[in-house]
Amino acid sequence: MIVTTGQYQGKLEEAQCNAQICGGLEPKAILIKELRARLLPLLWVDLGDSFPDPSPAAEPIADLILDHMDQLGCNAMLLSRNE
Protein backbone atom coordinates (compact mmCIF):
# COMPACT_ATOMS: atom_id res chain seq x y z
CA MET A 1 0.00 0.00 0.00
CA ILE A 2 1.24 3.48 -0.86
CA VAL A 3 0.25 6.29 1.49
CA THR A 4 0.87 9.91 0.57
CA THR A 5 0.71 12.89 2.88
CA GLY A 6 1.78 16.47 2.52
CA GLN A 7 0.98 20.11 2.83
CA TYR A 8 1.24 20.33 6.59
CA GLN A 9 2.42 23.90 5.89
CA GLY A 10 3.77 23.87 9.43
CA LYS A 11 0.32 23.45 10.96
CA LEU A 12 0.62 21.09 13.88
CA GLU A 13 -2.99 21.19 15.07
CA GLU A 14 -6.11 19.75 13.46
CA ALA A 15 -8.37 22.10 11.52
CA GLN A 16 -11.92 21.97 10.22
CA CYS A 17 -11.91 21.58 6.42
CA ASN A 18 -15.20 21.25 4.54
CA ALA A 19 -16.98 19.62 7.51
CA GLN A 20 -14.11 17.13 7.96
CA ILE A 21 -11.20 17.11 10.35
CA CYS A 22 -8.00 17.54 8.41
CA GLY A 23 -4.45 18.66 8.91
CA GLY A 24 -2.27 18.38 11.92
CA LEU A 25 0.19 15.71 12.96
CA GLU A 26 -2.10 13.53 15.04
CA PRO A 27 -4.58 12.41 12.34
CA LYS A 28 -1.70 11.35 10.10
CA ALA A 29 -0.05 9.50 12.97
CA ILE A 30 -3.28 7.64 13.75
CA LEU A 31 -3.71 6.61 10.11
CA ILE A 32 -0.13 5.36 9.77
CA LYS A 33 -0.30 3.46 13.07
CA GLU A 34 -3.63 1.85 12.12
CA LEU A 35 -2.32 0.73 8.74
CA ARG A 36 0.87 -0.67 10.26
CA ALA A 37 -1.17 -2.50 12.92
CA ARG A 38 -2.90 -4.36 10.09
CA LEU A 39 0.56 -5.60 9.04
CA LEU A 40 0.09 -4.16 5.57
CA PRO A 41 3.19 -3.55 3.48
CA LEU A 42 3.38 0.22 3.55
CA LEU A 43 5.29 2.79 1.55
CA TRP A 44 4.75 6.26 3.02
CA VAL A 45 5.74 9.19 0.84
CA ASP A 46 5.28 12.77 1.97
CA LEU A 47 4.63 15.07 -0.99
CA GLY A 48 6.28 18.10 0.59
CA ASP A 49 5.16 21.59 1.50
CA SER A 50 5.19 20.37 5.07
CA PHE A 51 7.22 23.12 6.69
CA PRO A 52 6.01 26.62 7.56
CA ASP A 53 7.16 29.65 5.60
CA PRO A 54 10.78 30.46 6.46
CA SER A 55 11.18 32.57 9.59
CA PRO A 56 13.18 32.41 12.83
CA ALA A 57 10.28 30.54 14.47
CA ALA A 58 9.96 27.99 11.62
CA GLU A 59 13.05 25.88 12.36
CA PRO A 60 11.78 24.27 15.59
CA ILE A 61 8.46 23.47 13.88
CA ALA A 62 10.25 21.92 10.91
CA ASP A 63 12.41 19.86 13.29
CA LEU A 64 9.30 18.65 15.12
CA ILE A 65 7.64 17.60 11.84
CA LEU A 66 10.79 15.77 10.70
CA ASP A 67 11.11 13.96 14.04
CA HIS A 68 7.45 12.98 13.88
CA MET A 69 7.81 11.60 10.35
CA ASP A 70 11.01 9.77 11.25
CA GLN A 71 9.47 8.14 14.34
CA LEU A 72 6.51 6.94 12.29
CA GLY A 73 8.76 5.60 9.54
CA CYS A 74 8.19 7.92 6.59
CA ASN A 75 10.03 6.35 3.63
CA ALA A 76 10.55 9.44 1.47
CA MET A 77 9.80 13.14 1.36
CA LEU A 78 9.65 15.23 -1.79
CA LEU A 79 11.15 18.67 -1.49
CA SER A 80 8.96 21.68 -2.00
CA ARG A 81 9.47 25.42 -1.64
CA ASN A 82 9.83 25.42 2.18
CA GLU A 83 11.82 22.24 2.72
C-alpha positions as CSV (number, residue, x, y, z in Angstrom):
1,M,0.0,0.0,0.0
2,I,1.2,3.5,-0.9
3,V,0.3,6.3,1.5
4,T,0.9,9.9,0.6
5,T,0.7,12.9,2.9
6,G,1.8,16.5,2.5
7,Q,1.0,20.1,2.8
8,Y,1.2,20.3,6.6
9,Q,2.4,23.9,5.9
10,G,3.8,23.9,9.4
11,K,0.3,23.4,11.0
12,L,0.6,21.1,13.9
13,E,-3.0,21.2,15.1
14,E,-6.1,19.7,13.5
15,A,-8.4,22.1,11.5
16,Q,-11.9,22.0,10.2
17,C,-11.9,21.6,6.4
18,N,-15.2,21.2,4.5
19,A,-17.0,19.6,7.5
20,Q,-14.1,17.1,8.0
21,I,-11.2,17.1,10.3
22,C,-8.0,17.5,8.4
23,G,-4.4,18.7,8.9
24,G,-2.3,18.4,11.9
25,L,0.2,15.7,13.0
26,E,-2.1,13.5,15.0
27,P,-4.6,12.4,12.3
28,K,-1.7,11.4,10.1
29,A,0.0,9.5,13.0
30,I,-3.3,7.6,13.7
31,L,-3.7,6.6,10.1
32,I,-0.1,5.4,9.8
33,K,-0.3,3.5,13.1
34,E,-3.6,1.8,12.1
35,L,-2.3,0.7,8.7
36,R,0.9,-0.7,10.3
37,A,-1.2,-2.5,12.9
38,R,-2.9,-4.4,10.1
39,L,0.6,-5.6,9.0
40,L,0.1,-4.2,5.6
41,P,3.2,-3.6,3.5
42,L,3.4,0.2,3.6
43,L,5.3,2.8,1.5
44,W,4.8,6.3,3.0
45,V,5.7,9.2,0.8
46,D,5.3,12.8,2.0
47,L,4.6,15.1,-1.0
48,G,6.3,18.1,0.6
49,D,5.2,21.6,1.5
50,S,5.2,20.4,5.1
51,F,7.2,23.1,6.7
52,P,6.0,26.6,7.6
53,D,7.2,29.7,5.6
54,P,10.8,30.5,6.5
55,S,11.2,32.6,9.6
56,P,13.2,32.4,12.8
57,A,10.3,30.5,14.5
58,A,10.0,28.0,11.6
59,E,13.1,25.9,12.4
60,P,11.8,24.3,15.6
61,I,8.5,23.5,13.9
62,A,10.2,21.9,10.9
63,D,12.4,19.9,13.3
64,L,9.3,18.7,15.1
65,I,7.6,17.6,11.8
66,L,10.8,15.8,10.7
67,D,11.1,14.0,14.0
68,H,7.4,13.0,13.9
69,M,7.8,11.6,10.4
70,D,11.0,9.8,11.3
71,Q,9.5,8.1,14.3
72,L,6.5,6.9,12.3
73,G,8.8,5.6,9.5
74,C,8.2,7.9,6.6
75,N,10.0,6.3,3.6
76,A,10.5,9.4,1.5
77,M,9.8,13.1,1.4
78,L,9.6,15.2,-1.8
79,L,11.2,18.7,-1.5
80,S,9.0,21.7,-2.0
81,R,9.5,25.4,-1.6
82,N,9.8,25.4,2.2
83,E,11.8,22.2,2.7
